[in-house]
Amino acid sequence: MDDDHAAAAPHGADRATATRTMLTALVADFAARWHSHDTPPDLSAHLPAEPALRRSALIELIKIDLHERWQRSDDAPRLADYRNRFPELATAPLPPDLIYEEITARSRHTQVDLHEYHADYPTQMARIHHAITPGDHPPSTLAPGPRTTALADPTALDALDTINPGATIDDFDLLLPLGQGAFARVFLARQRTMSRLVAVKISHDRGIEPETLAQLDHDHIVRVFDQRHLTDRHLKLMYMQYIPGGTLLGVLRLLRHVPPAHRGGGTLLEAVDAATATGGVLEPHPSATRTELGTLSWPETVAWLGSRLAAALDYAGRHGVLHRDIKPANVLLTADGHPKLADFNISFNRHLPGANPVAYFGGSLPYMSPEQLLACHPARVASAADLDTRSDLYALAVVLWELLTGRVPFDDDIGDGETEHTLQAMIERRSRPVDPRFHAELPTDTPALLRHALLTCLAPDPADRYASGADLAQQLELSQDRAARDLVDPPAHSLRARLRMRPMPVVTVSSMFGQLLAGLYLGAHNTRLIGLQLGAAAAAHITHLGLLLAAVGVPVAITGLLYRCRHVFLVPDGLRRGRVFDAATLARARADTLACGDRIAAVAFACWIATLPILLARLLTLGSLPPGLLVDIIASNLVAAAVAVAYTYFPVTFFVMRWYYPPLIAAGPTTDADRIGLQRLLRRGRRYLGVAASVPLIGVPAGLMYLTADQQQAVIGAIIALCVGGLFGFAIALRAFYSLDSDLRALERILVPRPHP
C-alpha cells in the first residue's frame, strides 16, 4: 500500500523515492553520531556532495542538530547562526517546518516568545501557527512541547530493516511481503488470536492513519481493525482486512504488455488474478461483478474504478478526511476487482481534536494538484491547510488518466521536484490546462463524458473542478451508461452531432409533418364529397379557402410558437456560439423544451378547430348539404385535427428530447423540477399515443357512417388510406414512444443525484 510509487510514475518517481531514502539514511547516521560520541558531530561533514540535494539535506540535518543541542544547552545555536554558516540557506526562504523545529526545540526548556518569530518570519508563521495551537489567533508564547520532523525516526528506521517474513510480531505471524516504502512495510499475516488472515502494516510511529480510518466505514475504503504500538522499536503496527487482488500499480505494470486494442475489463481481472495467485491464499470465483467487468471496454473499466473511488473520497470528505496521497499503489483491488482506497498515513481529519494538516503533510509529487505542490514549495505562501477534497479529486484524475494512457498528463522530467527550481517547473505545468497533445493519447473509444470529467478534475483552478466526489462519481457512472452518454455526447460523425444545438430546421420540418398528412386526408375526403354534392366549382372554392386560411394561419401560428418556444431555439444557439447562461435561463430552456411538442400540437389542434366554423359557414353559402354529409365533414375535420396532433407531437418530441434536451442538461446544474418534468412528459406521451390509436379506430366509421352508398364509393380510397396509414402511423408512433421512454429513463439517470453510500 505504501509501495515505492516509482513504478506507477515512470517519469522521476524512482529518483524521488531514492532521494528521500538517502536523506533518511543521512538523518539516521547523523543522529547516531550524536548518541555515540561525546562531542557534537560536524554537520557539514554529513552533507552530500551533490549540489541539488545539499540544501534539502542541510534542512533535515539542522532539525536533528537543533533538537540535540537544545537538549544539552540553553544557549544552543539559532537559525540565524546556521544561515551565517551555510550560505545556501539564504537562497530561498526557510521552510516553515524548520522554523517550527527551532520553536519546539527551544520550548523544551523555556517559554518561547513567538512575537520575535512573527517579526522575523511572518509568512512562515502564518502557515504554522495553527500547528502550534488550534485557536483562531496565534499564541504569544509557547510552552515546552514535542518535536516534529518530516523524516523518519532513526531508531524506527533501523528496527524496520530487521523485520522480514517468517517473524512473529506481537499477535501476528508475518507470511508474505505485500509492499514496501521508505517508512513502512506491509505483510500478509496470520492473526493468532482470531485465526484469520490480515494485512499488517508496520511503520514509523507517525501520523493518525488508524484514528482516521476508524471513522470511515465504506465499501471502497480499506477496513482497519486496530493498531498496536511497538514502543521499544518506535514502530506502529496497524492491521486491516486483507485485500488479495494487488493494487492499481500492478495493473499499470500489466498494461505495458497488453496492446491498447486488447485492453478491457478482462485486463483488470487478469491483473487481479495474477496478484491473487501470487498470494496463494484465495482462488477467484465467478461473480456478477466479474461478469460485468468482462463486458466493459477499457475506458469503461477505468470509469467503473474511478466512480467507486470518487464515491469513497466523497464519503471521506463528508467525514472531514482528506487523503492527500492518491496514487496507484494506494488503491487495493478485491478478488472481484472492486477498488479500495488505502494508506491514509498522511491524511488529515478535521474532526480529530488537535489534528493539523501541516503536521501530516505529504504526498507523491507526480499526482499532486498544483495547490498541493505549492504547499510543498518553501518559497511560496500556500499551506497544506488550504487543501480540500478537490485536491484529492485532481490526484484521482491523474491516476485514471495514467490508467488510460500509461502516463501522467504532464511533461515531467526525471528528478523533477527534488529542487526548488524543478518543483516550480512542475507547478507551472499544472497551472495550465492539460496540453491538447496529451488528449490525443487517450484511447479512441474514450467516451466524451469521461474525457470531460477528467479534464474538469484536472483544471488548474480548484473552483473549476467538481465540488465533491459525488459529482465526479455521477459523471463517471454516466460515462459507463452507453444509452445515456450517447444522448449527451452523440457519435462525432452522426447527423445528430452535425445538427447539435441547431433545433430550428428539425423542429420546423417535424411540426409540418402532421399538418401535411391531415391536409392530404381532407383533400381526398371532403373535397370529393363537396364536389359530388355541390359540383367541382364549389370544391375548388373550398380548397382555395382552405389554402388561404393556411397561408394566413400558419405564419401567425409560427410567430406565436417562436415566441412561446424562443428559449428552445435561442439558448442552444447561444451555447453553440460559446455563450454562458445562468442557471435560471437554462432551467427555463429545459422546461420549454419539454413542453415544445405539447405547444406545437396544441396550436395545430387549435388552428384546425378554428378554421372549421369558417369553412362550414362558407360551405353553407354555396348550396344545401344533407345533415349526414354535414356531420361527416365535421367528423373528418376532427379526425384530421387528431392526425395533426398525434403526428406532430411524436416527431417533434422525439427529436427535441434526443437531440437538444441532453446538451441543455450538460450545460448547467439540474434540479428535481427537471426530473419531475421528464416523468410528466412520459405520462403525456401515453395520452398522445391513445390519440394516434384512435385515428383508424374512430376515423373509419366516422368517415362512412352518415354517407350514402354513392358518397361512400367516392371516398372509399381516402378511408382505406386513412385506415392503412393510421395503423402504419400508430406503429411508428408506438415505436417512437418506446424509444422516447428509453431516452427519458436514461435522462432520469443523468438527472437523479447519486445517493450517498
C-alpha positions in Angstrom: 0.0 0.0 0.0 2.9 2.4 0.7 4.8 0.9 -2.2 7.5 2.8 -3.8 5.5 5.0 -6.2 8.2 4.9 -8.8 6.8 2.2 -10.9 3.5 4.0 -11.1 5.1 7.2 -12.2 7.9 6.3 -14.6 8.9 10.0 -15.0 11.0 10.8 -12.0 9.3 8.9 -9.2 12.1 6.3 -8.8 14.6 9.0 -8.4 12.4 10.9 -5.9 12.0 7.9 -3.7 15.7 7.1 -3.8 16.5 10.7 -2.8 14.1 10.5 0.1 15.6 7.2 1.3 19.1 8.7 1.1 18.0 11.7 3.1 16.5 9.4 5.7 19.8 7.5 5.9 21.7 10.7 6.3 19.5 11.7 9.2 19.9 8.3 10.8 23.6 8.4 10.6 23.8 12.0 11.9 21.6 11.1 14.8 23.6 8.0 15.6 26.8 10.1 15.7 25.2 12.4 18.3 24.5 9.4 20.6 27.8 7.6 20.0 30.2 10.4 20.6 30.8 12.8 23.5 31.4 15.8 21.2 28.8 17.1 18.7 29.4 15.8 15.2 30.4 18.1 12.4 27.2 18.8 10.5 29.0 19.9 7.3 30.8 16.6 7.1 27.5 14.8 6.7 26.2 16.9 3.8 26.1 15.2 0.3 28.4 16.5 -2.4 25.6 16.7 -5.0 24.5 20.4 -5.1 20.9 19.6 -6.0 20.5 17.7 -2.7 22.6 19.8 -0.4 20.0 22.3 0.7 17.3 19.6 1.4 19.8 17.5 3.4 21.0 20.6 5.3 17.5 21.5 6.4 16.8 17.9 7.7 20.2 17.7 9.5 19.7 21.1 11.1 16.4 19.8 12.6 18.4 17.0 14.3 21.2 19.4 15.3 18.7 21.9 16.9 17.0 19.1 18.8 20.1 17.6 20.2 21.9 20.9 21.0 18.9 22.4 22.8 18.5 19.2 24.8 22.0 19.8 26.1 22.2 23.5 26.4 20.1 26.6 27.0 22.3 28.6 24.7 22.4 26.5 21.5 22.7 27.9 18.0 19.7 29.7 16.4 18.6 29.6 12.8 20.4 32.9 12.2 23.6 31.2 13.2 23.1 28.4 10.7 22.3 30.9 7.9 25.5 32.7 8.6 27.4 29.4 8.5 25.7 27.9 5.4 25.1 30.5 2.7 22.8 28.0 0.7 20.1 28.5 3.4 19.8 32.1 2.2 19.0 31.2 -1.4 15.3 30.9 -0.5 13.0 31.5 2.5 13.4 28.9 5.3 10.7 26.3 5.2 8.0 26.5 8.0 8.8 23.1 9.5 12.4 24.2 10.1 11.2 27.3 12.0 8.8 25.2 13.9 11.6 22.8 14.8 13.6 25.6 16.4 10.5 26.7 18.3 9.7 23.3 19.7 13.4 22.6 20.5 13.7 25.8 22.5 10.3 25.3 24.2 11.6 22.1 25.9 13.5 24.3 28.4 11.9 27.7 28.4 8.9 29.7 27.2 9.4 31.0 23.7 8.3 34.5 22.7 6.6 33.9 19.4 6.4 37.7 18.6 10.0 37.6 17.5 9.3 34.7 15.1 6.3 36.6 13.7 8.5 39.6 13.1 11.4 37.6 11.5 9.3 35.0 9.6 5.8 36.4 9.1 4.9 34.3 6.1 6.1 31.0 7.6 4.4 31.8 10.9 1.1 32.5 9.2 1.3 28.9 7.8 2.3 27.1 11.0 0.6 29.0 13.9 -2.3 26.5 13.8 0.2 23.7 14.2 1.2 25.4 17.5 -2.3 25.8 18.8 -5.7 25.2 17.1 -7.1 28.5 18.1 -8.2 31.3 15.8 -5.2 33.5 16.7 -1.5 32.7 17.1 -0.3 32.5 20.7 2.3 34.9 22.1 4.3 32.2 23.8 4.8 28.5 23.5 5.4 26.2 26.4 7.6 23.0 26.1 6.2 20.5 23.6 7.1 17.6 21.3 9.4 17.9 18.3 8.4 17.1 14.8 10.3 16.2 11.6 9.4 15.4 8.1 11.7 12.4 8.0 11.8 9.1 9.9 12.9 8.4 13.4 16.4 6.8 13.1 15.6 4.2 15.7 12.4 3.2 13.9 14.4 3.1 10.6 16.8 0.5 12.0 14.1 -1.5 13.6 12.0 -1.6 10.4 15.0 -3.0 8.5 15.1 -6.1 10.8 11.5 -7.2 10.2 11.1 -9.8 7.5 8.6 -12.6 6.5 8.7 -15.5 9.0 9.0 -13.3 12.0 6.3 -13.1 14.7 5.4 -9.5 15.8 3.0 -9.2 18.7 0.0 -11.3 17.8 0.9 -11.8 14.1 2.9 -14.3 12.1 4.3 -12.5 9.1 3.8 -14.7 6.0 4.5 -12.8 2.8 5.6 -9.2 1.9 2.8 -7.2 0.2 4.5 -3.8 -0.2 7.4 -1.7 1.0 8.1 2.0 1.1 10.6 4.3 2.7 8.9 4.4 6.1 6.6 1.3 6.1 6.4 -2.4 5.2 3.2 -4.4 4.6 2.9 -8.1 5.2 0.3 -10.8 4.8 0.0 -12.1 8.3 -2.0 -14.6 10.4 -3.5 -13.2 13.5 -3.1 -15.9 16.1 -5.9 -15.0 18.5 -8.5 -14.6 15.7 -7.2 -17.3 13.4 -7.6 -15.1 10.3 -5.5 -13.6 7.6 -4.9 -9.9 7.8 -2.7 -7.3 6.2 -0.2 -5.8 8.7 1.4 -2.5 8.1 4.5 -1.8 10.2 5.6 1.8 10.0 7.3 4.6 11.9 5.1 5.8 14.7 3.9 8.9 13.0 0.5 10.1 11.6 -3.1 9.3 12.6 -4.0 6.8 10.0 -5.8 4.3 12.3 -7.7 7.0 14.1 -8.7 8.4 10.7 -9.7 5.1 9.2 -11.6 4.1 12.3 -14.1 6.8 11.5 -14.6 5.6 7.9 -16.9 2.7 7.0 -17.3 2.5 3.2 -17.3 -0.3 0.7 -14.4 1.2 -1.2 -12.1 2.2 1.8 -10.0 -0.5 3.3 -11.3 -1.6 6.7 -8.8 -1.1 9.6 -9.3 -3.3 12.6 -6.9 -1.9 15.1 -3.3 -0.7 15.8 -0.5 -1.6 18.3 2.5 0.4 19.3 5.9 -1.2 19.5 7.3 1.4 21.8 10.7 -0.2 22.2 11.3 0.0 18.5 9.5 3.3 17.9 7.2 1.5 15.4 3.4 1.3 14.9 1.6 -1.9 13.8 -1.7 -1.5 12.1 -3.7 -4.5 10.9 -6.6 -4.4 8.4 -8.6 -6.6 6.1 -6.5 -8.5 3.6 -7.3 -7.4 0.0 -5.8 -10.1 -2.2 -6.1 -8.6 -5.7 -3.0 -6.4 -5.7 -3.0 -2.7 -6.5 -3.6 -0.4 -9.5 0.2 -0.3 -9.7 0.2 -4.0 -10.6 -2.5 -3.2 -13.3 -0.2 -0.5 -14.8 2.6 -2.9 -14.9 0.4 -5.4 -16.8 -0.8 -2.8 -19.2 2.7 -2.3 -20.5 2.5 -5.7 -22.1 -1.1 -5.5 -23.4 -1.7 -3.7 -26.7 -4.4 -0.9 -26.3 -6.7 -2.7 -28.7 -6.8 -5.8 -26.5 -7.5 -4.0 -23.2 -10.8 -4.2 -21.4 -12.4 -5.2 -18.2 -10.8 -8.6 -18.6 -7.4 -7.0 -18.3 -8.2 -5.7 -14.8 -9.4 -9.2 -13.9 -6.2 -10.7 -15.3 -4.1 -8.4 -13.1 -6.3 -9.2 -10.0 -6.0 -13.0 -10.7 -2.2 -12.7 -11.1 -1.9 -11.0 -7.7 -4.3 -13.4 -6.1 -2.3 -16.3 -7.4 0.9 -14.8 -6.0 -0.6 -14.5 -2.6 -1.5 -18.2 -2.9 -4.4 -18.0 -0.4 -7.5 -17.3 -2.5 -8.9 -18.6 -5.8 -11.2 -16.3 -7.7 -14.7 -17.5 -8.2 -17.3 -16.4 -10.8 -19.4 -13.4 -9.7 -21.8 -10.9 -11.1 -19.1 -8.2 -10.8 -16.6 -10.3 -12.8 -19.2 -11.0 -15.4 -20.0 -7.2 -15.7 -16.3 -6.3 -16.0 -15.9 -8.8 -18.8 -18.3 -6.8 -21.0 -16.6 -3.4 -20.4 -14.2 -1.6 -22.7 -11.0 -0.3 -21.1 -12.3 3.3 -20.8 -15.5 2.0 -19.3 -13.4 -0.1 -16.8 -11.4 2.9 -15.8 -14.6 4.9 -15.3 -16.0 2.0 -13.3 -13.0 2.1 -11.0 -13.0 5.9 -10.8 -16.7 6.2 -9.9 -16.2 3.9 -6.9 -13.0 5.7 -5.7 -14.7 9.1 -6.2 -17.6 7.9 -4.0 -15.1 6.8 -1.4 -13.4 10.3 -1.5 -16.9 11.9 -1.2 -17.7 9.8 1.9 -14.3 10.6 3.4 -14.7 14.3 2.6 -18.1 14.4 4.3 -16.4 13.0 7.4 -13.8 15.7 7.3 -11.0 13.4 6.0 -8.6 14.3 3.2 -6.4 11.5 1.8 -3.6 13.7 0.1 -1.7 10.7 -1.3 -3.9 9.2 -4.1 -1.7 7.1 -6.3 -1.9 3.7 -8.0 0.0 1.9 -5.2 -2.6 3.1 -2.7 -5.6 1.6 -4.4 -6.1 -2.0 -3.5 -8.2 -4.5 -5.5 -10.5 -7.2 -4.2 -10.7 -10.6 -5.9 -13.7 -9.2 -7.9 -11.8 -6.1 -9.0 -13.5 -3.7 -6.6 -11.1 -0.9 -5.7 -10.4 0.1 -2.0 -8.6 3.2 -1.0 -5.8 2.6 1.4 -2.9 4.3 3.1 -4.3 7.4 4.9 -0.9 7.8 6.7 -0.6 11.4 5.7 -4.4 12.1 5.6 -5.8 14.9 7.6 -9.0 14.6 9.6 -10.6 17.9 10.6 -12.8 16.1 13.1 -9.9 14.8 15.3 -9.0 17.1 18.2 -5.6 18.6 17.7 -5.1 17.3 14.2 -3.5 19.8 11.9 -2.8 19.5 8.2 0.8 20.9 8.5 1.8 18.0 10.8 0.7 15.4 8.3 1.7 17.0 5.0 3.0 14.7 2.3 2.0 13.1 -1.0 3.5 11.7 -4.2 4.7 14.5 -6.5 3.6 13.2 -9.9 0.0 13.0 -8.7 -0.2 16.2 -6.6 -2.5 19.1 -7.5 -0.9 22.5 -8.2 -2.1 23.8 -4.8 -0.5 20.8 -3.1 2.7 21.3 -4.9 2.6 25.0 -3.9 2.3 23.9 -0.3 5.5 21.8 -0.8 7.4 24.8 -2.1 9.4 26.5 0.7 9.3 29.9 -1.0 5.5 30.0 -1.6 2.8 31.1 0.8 0.4 28.2 0.2 -0.2 25.8 3.0 -1.3 22.2 3.4 -4.3 23.7 5.4 -5.5 25.2 2.1 -6.2 21.8 0.6 -9.7 20.3 0.3 -11.4 17.3 -1.4 -10.8 18.9 -4.9 -7.1 18.3 -4.4 -7.8 14.6 -3.9 -10.1 14.6 -7.0 -7.2 16.1 -9.0 -4.9 13.3 -7.9 -7.6 10.7 -8.7 -8.0 12.1 -12.2 -4.2 11.8 -12.8 -4.4 8.2 -11.7 -7.3 7.5 -14.1 -5.5 9.3 -16.9 -2.5 7.2 -16.3 -4.6 4.0 -16.5 -6.0 5.1 -19.8 -2.7 6.3 -21.5 0.1 4.7 -19.5 1.5 8.1 -18.3 0.5 11.1 -16.3 -0.7 14.1 -18.4 2.4 16.3 -17.9 5.9 16.5 -19.3 7.7 15.9 -16.0 11.4 15.0 -16.2 13.4 12.6 -14.1 14.2 14.2 -10.8 11.6 16.9 -11.0 10.6 18.1 -7.6 13.9 17.4 -5.9 14.9 21.1 -6.1 13.0 24.3 -5.8 13.6 25.1 -9.5 12.2 21.8 -10.8 9.4 21.9 -8.3 8.5 25.3 -9.6 8.5 23.9 -13.1 6.0 21.2 -12.0 3.8 23.9 -10.5 3.9 25.9 -13.7 3.0 22.9 -15.9 0.0 22.1 -13.7 -1.1 25.7 -13.6 -2.2 25.4 -17.2 -4.9 23.2 -18.7 -3.7 19.8 -19.9 -1.9 20.2 -23.2 -4.1 19.1 -26.2 -1.4 16.8 -27.4 -2.0 14.7 -24.3 -5.7 14.4 -25.3 -4.7 12.5 -28.4 -3.1 9.8 -26.2 -6.5 8.8 -24.8 -8.0 5.7 -26.4 -10.1 6.4 -29.4 -13.1 4.8 -27.7 -12.9 7.0 -24.6 -16.4 8.4 -24.0 -16.6 12.2 -24.3 -18.2 12.3 -20.9 -15.2 10.5 -19.4 -12.7 12.8 -21.1 -14.7 15.9 -19.9 -14.9 14.6 -16.4 -11.1 14.0 -16.2 -10.3 17.4 -17.7 -12.7 19.1 -15.3 -10.9 17.5 -12.3 -7.5 18.5 -13.8 -8.5 22.2 -14.1 -5.7 24.3 -12.6 -8.1 26.4 -10.5 -9.9 24.3 -7.8 -13.0 26.4 -8.4 -13.3 24.9 -11.9 -13.3 21.3 -10.6 -16.2 19.3 -9.3 -17.1 20.4 -5.8 -17.4 16.9 -4.4 -16.6 13.3 -5.1 -20.3 12.6 -5.6 -20.4 15.0 -8.6 -17.4 13.2 -10.2 -18.8 9.8 -9.4 -22.1 10.7 -11.1 -20.3 11.8 -14.2 -18.1 8.7 -14.3 -21.1 6.4 -13.8 -22.8 8.2 -16.6 -19.8 7.6 -18.9 -20.4 3.9 -18.4 -24.1 4.2 -19.3 -24.0 3.7 -23.1 -27.6 4.9 -23.7 -27.3 8.0 -21.6 -23.8 9.0 -22.8 -25.0 8.6 -26.4 -27.7 11.2 -25.7 -25.4 13.7 -24.1 -22.4 13.1 -26.5 -23.6 11.6 -29.8 -21.1 9.9 -32.1 -18.9 12.5 -33.7 -19.9 11.9 -37.4 -23.6 11.3 -36.8 -26.4 13.5 -38.2 -27.4 14.3 -34.7 -23.9 15.5 -33.9 -23.8 17.7 -37.0 -27.2 19.3 -36.2 -26.4 19.5 -32.5 -27.8 22.7 -30.9 -29.5 23.7 -34.2 -33.1 22.8 -33.4 -34.9 25.2 -35.9 -34.7 23.1 -39.1 -35.6 19.8 -37.4 -38.4 21.1 -35.3 -39.9 23.1 -38.3 -39.9 20.0 -40.6 -41.2 17.8 -37.8 -44.1 20.1 -36.9 -45.2 20.3 -40.5 -45.4 16.6 -41.0 -48.7 16.1 -39.2 -50.3 19.1 -40.9 -49.4 17.8 -44.3 -50.9 14.3 -43.5 -54.1 16.0 -42.2 -54.4 18.2 -45.3 -53.9 15.3 -47.7 -56.6 13.3 -45.9 -59.1 16.2 -46.1 -58.2 16.9 -49.7 -59.0 13.3 -50.6 -62.1 13.1 -48.4 -64.0 16.4 -48.0 -63.3 17.9 -51.4 -64.6 14.8 -53.2 -67.8 14.8 -51.2 -68.3 18.5 -51.8 -67.7 18.1 -55.5 -70.1 15.2 -55.6 -72.8 17.1 -53.8 -72.2 20.7 -55.0 -70.1 20.5 -58.0 -66.4 20.9 -58.9 -66.5 24.7 -58.7 -67.7 24.6 -55.0 -65.0 22.0 -54.2 -62.3 24.2 -55.8 -63.6 27.3 -53.9 -63.4 25.4 -50.6 -59.9 24.2 -51.5 -58.8 27.7 -52.2 -60.4 29.0 -49.0 -58.5 26.3 -47.0 -55.2 27.3 -48.6 -55.9 30.9 -47.9 -56.6 30.1 -44.2 -53.4 28.1 -44.1 -51.5 31.0 -45.7 -52.8 33.3 -43.0 -52.9 31.0 -40.0 -49.6 29.2 -40.4 -47.4 32.4 -40.2 -49.5 33.6 -37.2 -49.2 30.2 -35.5 -45.4 30.1 -36.2 -44.9 33.6 -34.9 -46.7 32.7 -31.7 -44.8 29.4 -31.3 -41.5 31.1 -31.9 -42.2 33.4 -29.1 -43.5 30.7 -26.7 -40.6 28.4 -27.6 -38.0 31.1 -28.0 -35.7 29.5 -25.3 -35.8 26.2 -27.2 -34.0 27.9 -30.1 -32.1 30.8 -28.6 -30.3 29.1 -25.7 -29.0 26.1 -27.8 -27.8 28.6 -30.5 -26.1 30.7 -27.8 -24.4 27.6 -26.3 -23.2 26.6 -29.7 -21.6 30.0 -30.1 -19.9 29.8 -26.7 -22.3 31.9 -24.6 -22.7 31.2 -20.9 -26.2 31.3 -19.4 -27.3 31.5 -15.8 -29.0 28.6 -14.1 -32.4 30.2 -14.3 -32.2 30.7 -18.1 -31.0 27.1 -18.6 -33.8 25.8 -16.4 -36.4 27.8 -18.4 -34.9 26.4 -21.7 -35.1 22.8 -20.4 -38.7 23.4 -19.3 -39.7 24.9 -22.6 -38.0 22.1 -24.5 -40.1 19.5 -22.6 -43.2 21.5 -23.4 -42.3 22.2 -27.1 -44.2 19.2 -28.5 -47.3 19.9 -26.5 -47.3 23.6 -27.6 -46.9 22.8 -31.2 -49.6 20.1 -31.1 -51.9 22.4 -29.2 -51.5 25.2 -31.7 -52.1 22.7 -34.6 -55.3 21.4 -33.0 -56.5 25.0 -32.2 -55.9 26.0 -35.9 -57.8 23.1 -37.3 -60.7 23.7 -34.9 -60.7 27.5 -35.6 -60.9 27.0 -39.3 -63.8 24.6 -39.2 -66.6 27.2 -38.5 -65.2 29.4 -41.3 -65.2 26.5 -43.8 -68.7 25.4 -42.7 -70.1 28.9 -42.9 -68.7 29.4 -46.4 -69.8 25.9 -47.5 -73.4 26.5 -46.4 -73.5 29.6 -48.7 -72.6 27.5 -51.7 -75.6 25.2 -51.5 -77.7 22.9 -49.5 -76.0 20.0 -47.7 -77.7 16.9 -46.3 -77.4 16.7 -42.5 -75.5 13.3 -42.7 -72.9 14.9 -45.1 -72.5 17.9 -42.9 -71.9 15.7 -39.8 -69.4 13.6 -41.9 -67.5 16.7 -42.9 -67.3 17.9 -39.3 -66.1 14.4 -38.2 -63.5 14.3 -40.9 -62.1 17.6 -39.8 -61.9 16.4 -36.2 -60.1 13.3 -37.5 -57.7 15.5 -39.4 -57.1 17.5 -36.2 -56.3 14.3 -34.4 -53.9 13.3 -37.2 -52.2 16.7 -37.0 -51.9 16.5 -33.2 -50.6 12.9 -33.0 -48.2 13.0 -35.9 -46.9 16.4 -34.9 -46.3 15.7 -31.2 -44.3 12.5 -31.6 -41.7 13.6 -34.2 -41.2 17.0 -32.5 -40.9 15.5 -29.0 -38.7 12.6 -30.3 -36.2 14.9 -31.9 -36.0 17.6 -29.2 -35.6 15.1 -26.4 -33.0 13.1 -28.2 -31.1 15.9 -30.0 -31.5 19.1 -27.9 -32.6 18.5 -24.4 -29.5 16.4 -23.3 -27.0 19.2 -24.2 -29.0 21.5 -22.0 -28.6 19.1 -19.1 -24.8 19.1 -19.7 -24.7 22.9 -19.8 -25.6 23.5 -16.2 -26.9 22.3 -12.8 -30.3 20.5 -12.8 -32.9 20.3 -10.1 -35.8 18.0 -9.0 -38.1 20.0 -11.3 -36.3 18.6 -14.3 -36.8 15.0 -13.1 -40.5 15.7 -12.4 -40.8 17.3 -15.9 -39.5 14.1 -17.5 -41.9 11.9 -15.6 -44.8 14.1 -16.7 -43.7 14.1 -20.2 -43.8 10.3 -20.2 -47.4 10.3 -18.9 -48.4 12.8 -21.6 -46.8 10.6 -24.2 -49.2 7.8 -23.3 -52.2 10.1 -23.9 -50.9 11.2 -27.3 -50.4 7.5 -28.1 -54.0 7.0 -27.4 -54.9 9.8 -29.8 -52.7 8.1 -32.5 -54.5 4.8 -31.9 -57.9 6.5 -32.2 -57.3 7.7 -35.8 -58.0 4.4 -37.6 -60.4 3.2 -34.9 -62.7 6.3 -35.0 -61.8 7.8 -38.4 -63.0 4.9 -40.5 -66.6 4.6 -39.1 -66.9 8.3 -38.7 -66.0 8.7 -42.3 -68.6 6.3 -43.6 -71.4 6.2 -41.1 -73.6 9.1 -42.4 -72.9 8.7 -46.1 -74.9 7.2 -48.9 -73.6 4.3 -51.0 -72.5 6.7 -53.7 -70.8 9.0 -51.3 -69.0 6.1 -49.6 -67.9 4.9 -53.0 -66.4 8.3 -53.7 -64.3 8.4 -50.6 -63.5 4.7 -50.1 -59.9 5.3 -51.3 -59.4 8.0 -48.7 -60.9 5.8 -46.0 -58.7 2.9 -46.9 -55.7 5.2 -46.9 -56.7 6.6 -43.5 -57.1 3.0 -42.2 -53.8 1.7 -43.5 -51.9 4.9 -42.9 -53.4 5.2 -39.4 -52.3 1.7 -38.5 -48.9 2.3 -40.0 -48.6 5.6 -38.3 -49.7 4.1 -34.9 -46.9 1.5 -35.3 -44.4 4.3 -35.9 -45.8 6.3 -33.0 -45.6 3.3 -30.7 -42.0 2.7 -31.8 -41.3 6.4 -31.1 -43.0 6.2 -27.8 -40.8 3.2 -26.7 -37.7 5.0 -27.9 -38.8 8.1 -26.1 -39.5 6.1 -22.9 -36.0 4.6 -23.1 -34.4 8.0 -23.6 -36.4 9.6 -20.8 -35.3 6.8 -18.4 -31.7 7.4 -19.5 -32.1 11.1 -18.9 -33.5 10.4 -15.5 -30.3 8.6 -14.6 -28.4 11.7 -15.6 -30.7 14.0 -13.6 -31.2 12.0 -10.4 -28.3 12.6 -7.9 -26.4 9.6 -6.7 -27.4 8.6 -3.2 -24.7 8.8 -0.6 -23.3 5.4 0.3 
